[in-house]
Amino acid sequence: MKTVYSSPTDVLHLFAEQSQYNARCSNVFFEGTKIWSYGRHYLIAEITGNSILINNSGYSVTTSKHVSQLTSATRQYKQFFTTQTNEVKVLETIEANLKSLINARKKEKYILPSIALFDKLNEFREYKGIKTKSVEYKAILKLIKKLKSEDLSDYLKKEAGRIKKDKIKAAKREAIELAIQVQKFYNYEYFSLYRNSEDYVRLSKCGEFVETSQNVKVSVKEAKILYQLIEAGKDIKGFKIGNYTVISLNGTLTIGCHKININSMNLTGKKL
């Protein structure tokens, strides 16, 4: 069984698949359900059952890239992040937001993220069955009570229409930006895209591989067999392609952590 790889992408995806006990490259390695960046001083993530806790704070530029790639590679798990689950860090973030709130023109920029962060922390506590209330958690409760005061609640109600319009505008801008990035991916200007909930595929420049927007490659031969099965209406659940297993074809083609856009699948599939 191969355990040494040249690319961090391969190691990160193997970890997500949990198809073997260990693997490594020059700056990432995993053993069982734990994965590290550079050395054991920086644990990137740990899988527990169907959930994963990702350490997304205090890292170098390279480790930041590993965290981003791992986040995309583990979407099949219930994901939690240390910035949302570490009560000391959550308290620091909400305290900073309250300070910024004093002179803020658009107060929702600090109110809504703080409440969302509190909700995420509670989701983690409930998922893990945490009942005890630390000093930090009690302090967080007091701050959230301030954020949910009558004055701030009235402000959110009065500004609800504008906030909704701002969100719609932001969503449109993101959609346009995504379309531009996807086209750049097809034009080989980008090697990967990690921002979207769906993945995209293209034929490699050499014509020997199908590449995903998570920077994963599979042979054209394997991809062609799979696409022919899809076109023939065959049951593809459980089909093995590279190190990955097909999970479903329902709105998107789900293979391991990949959720491949159907239009992208057909666009590339017809070129095989």
Buried (B, 14 or more C-beta within 10 A) or exposed (E): EEEEBEBBBBBBBBBBBEBBEBBBBEBBBBEEBBBBBBEEEBBBBBBEEEBBBBBBEEBEEEBEBBBBBBBBBBBBBBBBBBBBBBBEBBBEBBBEBBEEBEEEEEBBBBBBEBBEBBEBBBBBBEBEEBEEEEEBBEBBEEBBEEBBEEEBEEBBEEBEEEBEEBEEEEEEEEEEEBEEBBEEBBEEEBEBBBEBEBBBBBBEEEEEBBBBBBBBBBEBEBBBBBBEBBEEEEEBEEBEBBBBBBBEBEEBBBBBBBBBBBEBBBBBBEEB
